[in-house]
Each structure stands twice: as C-alpha cells, then as structure tokens.
C-alpha cells in the first residue's frame, strides 16, 4: 500500500535525521558483552557486573507486570544491557545520546550509567517502562510499531511501570494541567518521529525534561482511563494491535467511537472551573 511505503520512508528519514545513532547501535552487538550469571538475557560492559546483577534480580517481576498489562507473553527474544560509560551507552542505544535513562532499540533495552550512578531508586520503574516498548517490538514489525500513536505507546509504558518515565510529575499535577487546558494532543495518527510528535504541554519555565514528564504522565492517565472505563474494549484494542491492525480502525472498532470523542469524555470528567 502507498501509505505503508510512505510510513516506511518517513521512518527511514527520521533514522537518518537522528544521525549515527541507529548505525552505531547496529555495530555494537550487546550479545558480545558478558552476561549476568543468573540471567543470560542481561549483558553488561566490563566493570558493570553489580549493575547487571541488580537488573537480573528485578527482570522477571518487571516482565510479569508488562505481560499482565499487555495481556500476552513477550514474543521474540531480547536482551537488556547495563552501561557505566556514557560514550559506550550513547554508541549502543540507537539514539546516539547519553541523556535518556533507558532506550529500546529493536531487540535490546539499554540502561544508562546515570540510572545506576545517581537514580537507582528509578531502576525498576524505568526498566519496566522500556520493557513495555520491547514487548510491542517483540511482536510487531517496525512499521506496525510506528503506526501506533506515541501517546499510546508511552502511555501504556507509564501505566505498566506505575509511572516510569514520568516520575517528576504526579498524577494530580498532570490531571490539573489537563483540566486547565494544558495537555497533550491525543491523535489517532501514527507518529514515526517519536517524542517530537508527543507535543509537551506548556508549563511554567522552560524545562523540557519536566514538560516531557508531564506529557508522559498525561498519556499514562489517559491510557489507564481507557482500560478502567471499558476493560473489554481495551483488551480488544490490544488484540487488534497485536494482530497488525492499524491503530485508527482498531480503536474505532473496539470503542465504537474515535479517539477525539473519547478524549473529550476523558477531559469532561474535570470539575467545573
């Protein structure tokens, strides 16, 4: 289909615009790194053994949470890689950037040095968040994955991880911003440019990281409400997504409505001003 070819072209262009990240990651095979003795899915660069062992200890529980949220086991095998060197992490994570605490790239989840050095208390939530992305990637083609709106992929990851990726903004803060008209745009269109297309709500100051935490938290609230308000429709939506159906018809068939109308129902829950 012409739309599939166009989506594939956009994905390719977005990867090119990302610089050497994807190319560099393809040249850094994490399976060549040592594996944690208790779980050979967890690899690490030399010197990061304690980090990898901590990840291996929490990996089964994190996977179980993700599988419960998505309603099915993981598909293709994957690895989790722990890094202590910022340059090595940036070279291998697919983004070419050392700033994210975790990145999912095809069949790998890479975890940043910063997460181990300074924010260990966020490790389990952030790992679970990234595993939600990996779960989708393990069962869908790249094109099928990028057909899903970013608010949904990030929202279900935040929900599955009890707030992973959105820790700087509480549910109450995100809800107040939504009710004040400062919210994400919940579209039913695919978003191949990732976070660029998840427009961060305007907040006081110019802290983009805080704005993105607000966006992720709002997406998580919306996805959690989609599941709570109509569990059967949510299960049907996931079934259709995992069968390869495009998001817009899958959503409309499952909820008997469209994203714009359901978003309005979600926002209308706000108390009168």
ROFIBA-998129 format. One line per 10 residues: their letters; for each residue x, y, z of C-alpha. Coordinates in steps of 0.05 Angstrom, whole numbers. Example, Ala and Ser with C-alpha at 12.3 -4.5 7.8 and 13.67 -1.06 7.14 Angstrom:
# residues 2
as	246 -90 156 ~ 273 -21 143
# end
This chain:
# residues 273
xxxxxxxxxx	0 0 0 ~ 23 71 -14 ~ 11 91 58 ~ 57 35 82 ~ 112 57 34 ~ 104 129 57 ~ 108 108 131 ~ 169 67 117 ~ 202 126 82 ~ 186 172 140
xxxxxxxxxx	216 122 189 ~ 279 117 146 ~ 284 193 142 ~ 275 201 217 ~ 330 150 230 ~ 375 188 182 ~ 360 253 218 ~ 378 221 283 ~ 450 219 259 ~ 494 160 271
xxxxxxxxxx	453 131 328 ~ 420 72 292 ~ 482 57 250 ~ 526 59 312 ~ 478 14 351 ~ 478 -37 295 ~ 554 -41 300 ~ 552 -51 376 ~ 524 -120 387 ~ 507 -126 462
xxxxxxxxxx	508 -201 458 ~ 583 -198 452 ~ 587 -168 522 ~ 590 -211 585 ~ 523 -237 612 ~ 499 -237 683 ~ 509 -307 712 ~ 437 -312 737 ~ 404 -289 672 ~ 438 -292 604
xxxxxxxxxx	389 -241 576 ~ 424 -187 617 ~ 491 -163 589 ~ 539 -111 613 ~ 603 -76 595 ~ 664 -95 636 ~ 660 -65 705 ~ 585 -62 707 ~ 573 -130 738 ~ 537 -104 800
xxxxxxxxxx	491 -63 756 ~ 475 -123 713 ~ 463 -167 773 ~ 414 -116 801 ~ 377 -115 735 ~ 375 -191 731 ~ 344 -193 800 ~ 285 -150 781 ~ 276 -170 709 ~ 227 -228 720
xxxxxxxxxx	179 -185 761 ~ 184 -127 712 ~ 169 -174 653 ~ 109 -203 691 ~ 80 -134 701 ~ 87 -117 628 ~ 57 -183 605 ~ -2 -173 651 ~ -13 -103 623 ~ -8 -125 551
xxxxxxxxxx	-46 -189 561 ~ 4 -237 530 ~ 76 -261 537 ~ 135 -229 502 ~ 147 -251 431 ~ 217 -252 402 ~ 278 -257 449 ~ 311 -193 473 ~ 369 -171 516 ~ 378 -118 569
xxxxxxxxxx	445 -82 572 ~ 475 -43 630 ~ 527 10 617 ~ 573 50 662 ~ 608 90 607 ~ 567 147 577 ~ 601 143 509 ~ 591 68 504 ~ 518 76 523 ~ 506 130 471
xxxxxxxxxx	540 89 417 ~ 497 28 431 ~ 428 54 448 ~ 403 73 379 ~ 395 146 396 ~ 468 167 398 ~ 451 206 461 ~ 473 192 532 ~ 417 232 565 ~ 358 183 565
xxxxxxxxxx	356 137 626 ~ 336 79 581 ~ 325 66 507 ~ 291 9 470 ~ 321 -6 402 ~ 294 -67 364 ~ 313 -128 407 ~ 351 -92 462 ~ 337 -49 522 ~ 397 -6 542
xxxxxxxxxx	402 25 611 ~ 443 87 624 ~ 502 98 671 ~ 464 156 703 ~ 408 109 724 ~ 457 68 764 ~ 502 123 789 ~ 451 174 812 ~ 379 148 808 ~ 378 75 828
xxxxxxxxxx	311 83 860 ~ 282 93 790 ~ 314 30 761 ~ 255 -18 768 ~ 204 31 741 ~ 247 54 683 ~ 265 -18 665 ~ 192 -37 665 ~ 175 24 622 ~ 226 4 570
xxxxxxxxxx	203 -69 572 ~ 134 -46 552 ~ 164 -17 489 ~ 204 -80 479 ~ 141 -122 487 ~ 109 -86 428 ~ 173 -91 388 ~ 178 -165 402 ~ 111 -179 369 ~ 104 -126 316
xxxxxxxxxx	144 -106 255 ~ 179 -39 257 ~ 126 -10 211 ~ 69 -37 254 ~ 101 -8 316 ~ 109 61 287 ~ 37 62 264 ~ 16 67 337 ~ 9 138 363 ~ 64 157 411
xxxxxxxxxx	16 176 466 ~ -8 104 468 ~ 60 70 467 ~ 86 118 521 ~ 20 117 560 ~ 17 42 566 ~ 90 41 586 ~ 77 92 641 ~ 16 52 664 ~ 53 -15 664
xxxxxxxxxx	111 14 704 ~ 70 53 755 ~ 96 119 730 ~ 163 100 700 ~ 188 156 654 ~ 142 207 687 ~ 168 209 758 ~ 178 284 761 ~ 103 297 753 ~ 49 268 797
xxxxxxxxxx	-19 243 772 ~ -52 300 809 ~ -7 352 775 ~ -20 321 707 ~ -95 320 718 ~ -96 392 739 ~ -58 412 677 ~ -107 374 633 ~ -166 408 666 ~ -132 475 656
xxxxxxxxxx	-126 462 581 ~ -51 447 582 ~ -50 377 554 ~ -21 332 502 ~ -56 322 435 ~ -86 253 431 ~ -86 237 357 ~ -103 172 323 ~ -48 183 271 ~ 19 146 271
xxxxxxxxxx	78 185 298 ~ 143 160 267 ~ 183 217 295 ~ 174 193 366 ~ 178 243 423 ~ 179 301 373 ~ 107 286 357 ~ 85 280 430 ~ 76 354 439 ~ 96 371 510
xxxxxxxxxx	45 414 547 ~ 65 485 562 ~ 84 494 635 ~ 119 549 674 ~ 192 556 657 ~ 228 523 600 ~ 248 456 630 ~ 237 408 571 ~ 251 347 614 ~ 196 367 662
xxxxxxxxxx	150 381 604 ~ 162 312 575 ~ 149 280 643 ~ 83 318 643 ~ 67 292 573 ~ 84 221 592 ~ 43 225 656 ~ -17 253 619 ~ -11 197 567 ~ -8 147 623
xxxxxxxxxx	-70 175 656 ~ -109 172 590 ~ -88 100 575 ~ -104 79 646 ~ -173 111 640 ~ -184 76 573 ~ -172 10 607 ~ -212 25 670 ~ -272 56 635 ~ -280 -2 585
xxxxxxxxxx	-237 -63 600 ~ -267 -104 544 ~ -254 -50 492 ~ -183 -42 517 ~ -170 -116 511 ~ -200 -116 441 ~ -156 -57 422 ~ -93 -93 444 ~ -115 -156 408 ~ -125 -118 343
xxxxxxxxxx	-59 -81 350 ~ -21 -146 361 ~ -56 -175 301 ~ -24 -120 260 ~ -86 -76 250 ~ -74 -2 243 ~ -89 39 306 ~ -146 82 280 ~ -192 27 255 ~ -172 -17 313
xxxxxxxxxx	-191 37 363 ~ -257 53 329 ~ -277 -20 323 ~ -260 -32 397 ~ -291 30 428 ~ -346 43 377 ~ -321 115 375 ~ -259 154 355 ~ -200 179 396 ~ -223 252 393
xxxxxxxxxx	-291 237 423 ~ -263 190 476 ~ -210 242 495 ~ -266 292 503 ~ -302 244 550 ~ -238 238 590 ~ -229 313 595 ~ -302 325 612 ~ -290 289 678 ~ -256 353 702
xxx	-293 391 756 ~ -326 456 735 ~ -278 515 735
# end
